[in-house]
Amino acid sequence: MNKKHLSASLAGEVSLGGQISVHRLGFGAMRLTGDGIWGPPKDRKGALAVLRRAVELDINFIDTADSYGPNVSEELIAEALFPYPAGLVIATKGGWNRPGPNQWTHDASPAHLRKAVEASLKRLRLDRIDVYQLHIPDPAISFEASVETLAELRNEGKIRLVALSNVTQEHIERARKLVPIVSVQNRYSFADREWDYVVDYCERNGIAFIPWYPLGAGKAAGEVLDRIARAHSASPTQIALAWLLHRSPIMLPIPGTSSIEHLEQNVAAASLRLTDEDYQTLSRVPELVASR
Ligand SMILES: NC(=O)c1ccc[n+]([C@@H]2O[C@H](COP(=O)([O-])OP(=O)(O)OC[C@H]3O[C@@H](n4cnc5c(N)ncnc54)[C@H](OP(=O)(O)O)[C@@H]3O)[C@@H](O)[C@H]2O)c1
């Protein structure tokens, strides 16, 4: 692909709550931290360069969380990009903490979420966070209490738009009774379709769907994916992204990488168009894998 034609804008646009429009290919900033999503990156300069290159390639939606590092991913974003270019949307999350490498603990209590939002505002050097996502429902806290807190923070002007992650349709319906929900972020790819019904629900309700782990699950597809990739002179990961973009106009993939080369490959997928036949073949992969 000619580098001049590399632009996330070629994926089209998706609206966040009818208030902000972003290109339909974003960047996930989790992989910029150290191993196990813990500590600083081995190559700090390289991580900053990836973020700057993402913006040069017209990516205007960056996903992060306070727990990535922890703090490291948000700090890198501010260091690389502040003062932020007009139109850049940073979507961060809270409510799921990182006490050590590859460890997660819940805390979506109102007191913690309030502290977490203040700390993210400081690290990101913002007066208001464009999109704040509840990282995951906390089994020990009423879901309504967590969402109500984000609704209050929105009313106070600290958050512009409220979003959810790792939720069922029932969670989304309960949350929408309290505050408009602009996006939902769950694990999803052509080979990993547990949340198909949530994608459909989001499409019917004008909610953006942000698939996490959009590339990895493709490995299970093996031969089928490789054949389609060869036919398009593309890589398997680019085909996995093209499938997501084809799946629904509310899909907003956020592939994550610490490499400029991989970032450019991922952005090149914005202009890939699958045939209906390729799309259907890939859509049947979970059935194929299950029948083996
Ligand atoms: N809400 C949640 O609970 C949740 C959970 C997980 C992730 N997320 C978000 O979703 C984003 C994406 O998820 P993810 O990072 O788990 O999965 P992913 O984007 O599917 O995969 C990332 C992995 O693929 C590699 N990769 C990226 N581009 C590639 C390419 N073109 N060719 C070959 N390998 C490539 C990366 O390694 P290299 O660095 O070597 O490129 C990395 O190991 C994260 O950054 C984060 O923002 C959210």
The ligand as an SDF file (V2000), in Angstrom:
LIG
                    3D

 48 52  0  0  0  0  0  0  0  0999 V2000
  -12.0840   -3.3910   27.8140 N   0  0  0  0  0  0  0  0  0  0  0  0
  -11.2500   -4.3690   28.0940 C   0  0  0  0  0  0  0  0  0  0  0  0
  -11.4540   -5.1220   29.0400 O   0  0  0  0  0  0  0  0  0  0  0  0
  -10.0500   -4.5410   27.2280 C   0  0  0  0  0  0  0  0  0  0  0  0
   -9.2740   -5.7190   27.3290 C   0  0  0  0  0  0  0  0  0  0  0  0
   -8.1710   -5.8480   26.4860 C   0  0  0  0  0  0  0  0  0  0  0  0
   -7.8550   -4.8490   25.5950 C   0  0  0  0  0  0  0  0  0  0  0  0
   -8.5990   -3.7040   25.5360 N   0  0  0  0  0  0  0  0  0  0  0  0
   -8.3130   -2.6100   24.5830 C   0  0  0  0  0  0  0  0  0  0  0  0
   -8.3430   -3.1490   23.2890 O   0  0  0  0  0  0  0  0  0  0  0  0
   -7.1170   -2.8590   22.6040 C   0  0  0  0  0  0  0  0  0  0  0  0
   -6.8210   -3.9860   21.6370 C   0  0  0  0  0  0  0  0  0  0  0  0
   -6.8350   -5.2370   22.2990 O   0  0  0  0  0  0  0  0  0  0  0  0
   -5.5560   -6.1760   22.4340 P   0  0  0  0  0  0  0  0  0  0  0  0
   -4.3150   -5.3330   22.4750 O   0  0  0  0  0  0  0  0  0  0  0  0
   -5.8340   -7.1250   23.5220 O   0  0  0  0  0  0  0  0  0  0  0  0
   -5.6230   -7.0420   21.1460 O   0  0  0  0  0  0  0  0  0  0  0  0
   -5.2190   -6.8720   19.6160 P   0  0  0  0  0  0  0  0  0  0  0  0
   -5.1930   -5.4400   19.2430 O   0  0  0  0  0  0  0  0  0  0  0  0
   -6.0970   -7.8100   18.9090 O   0  0  0  0  0  0  0  0  0  0  0  0
   -3.7920   -7.5060   19.5810 O   0  0  0  0  0  0  0  0  0  0  0  0
   -2.6670   -6.9300   20.0160 C   0  0  0  0  0  0  0  0  0  0  0  0
   -1.5140   -7.8950   19.7300 C   0  0  0  0  0  0  0  0  0  0  0  0
   -1.3870   -8.0840   18.3350 O   0  0  0  0  0  0  0  0  0  0  0  0
   -0.1000   -7.6420   17.8920 C   0  0  0  0  0  0  0  0  0  0  0  0
   -0.3290   -6.8960   16.6360 N   0  0  0  0  0  0  0  0  0  0  0  0
   -0.9450   -5.6960   16.4650 C   0  0  0  0  0  0  0  0  0  0  0  0
   -0.9630   -5.3420   15.1670 N   0  0  0  0  0  0  0  0  0  0  0  0
   -0.3630   -6.3560   14.4890 C   0  0  0  0  0  0  0  0  0  0  0  0
   -0.0680   -6.5940   13.1320 C   0  0  0  0  0  0  0  0  0  0  0  0
   -0.4070   -5.7160   12.1790 N   0  0  0  0  0  0  0  0  0  0  0  0
    0.5630   -7.7350   12.8000 N   0  0  0  0  0  0  0  0  0  0  0  0
    0.9170   -8.6400   13.7480 C   0  0  0  0  0  0  0  0  0  0  0  0
    0.6660   -8.4770   15.0650 N   0  0  0  0  0  0  0  0  0  0  0  0
    0.0420   -7.3450   15.4380 C   0  0  0  0  0  0  0  0  0  0  0  0
    0.4770   -6.7900   19.0050 C   0  0  0  0  0  0  0  0  0  0  0  0
    1.8530   -6.9890   19.1500 O   0  0  0  0  0  0  0  0  0  0  0  0
    2.9310   -5.8870   18.6750 P   0  0  0  0  0  0  0  0  0  0  0  0
    3.0180   -4.8610   19.7710 O   0  0  0  0  0  0  0  0  0  0  0  0
    4.1570   -6.6950   18.5070 O   0  0  0  0  0  0  0  0  0  0  0  0
    2.4280   -5.3090   17.3880 O   0  0  0  0  0  0  0  0  0  0  0  0
   -0.2390   -7.3440   20.2220 C   0  0  0  0  0  0  0  0  0  0  0  0
    0.4950   -8.4060   20.7870 O   0  0  0  0  0  0  0  0  0  0  0  0
   -6.1040   -2.6750   23.7450 C   0  0  0  0  0  0  0  0  0  0  0  0
   -4.9930   -1.9020   23.3380 O   0  0  0  0  0  0  0  0  0  0  0  0
   -6.9450   -1.9690   24.7720 C   0  0  0  0  0  0  0  0  0  0  0  0
   -7.0000   -0.5870   24.5010 O   0  0  0  0  0  0  0  0  0  0  0  0
   -9.7010   -3.5600   26.3250 C   0  0  0  0  0  0  0  0  0  0  0  0
  1  2  1  0
  2  3  2  0
  2  4  1  0
  4  5  1  0
  4 48  2  0
  5  6  2  0
  6  7  1  0
  7  8  2  0
  8  9  1  0
  8 48  1  0
  9 10  1  0
  9 46  1  0
 10 11  1  0
 11 12  1  0
 11 44  1  0
 12 13  1  0
 13 14  1  0
 14 15  2  0
 14 16  1  0
 14 17  1  0
 17 18  1  0
 18 19  2  0
 18 20  1  0
 18 21  1  0
 21 22  1  0
 22 23  1  0
 23 24  1  0
 23 42  1  0
 24 25  1  0
 25 26  1  0
 25 36  1  0
 26 27  1  0
 26 35  1  0
 27 28  2  0
 28 29  1  0
 29 30  1  0
 29 35  2  0
 30 31  1  0
 30 32  2  0
 32 33  1  0
 33 34  2  0
 34 35  1  0
 36 37  1  0
 36 42  1  0
 37 38  1  0
 38 39  2  0
 38 40  1  0
 38 41  1  0
 42 43  1  0
 44 45  1  0
 44 46  1  0
 46 47  1  0
M  CHG  2   8   1  16  -1
M  END
$$$$
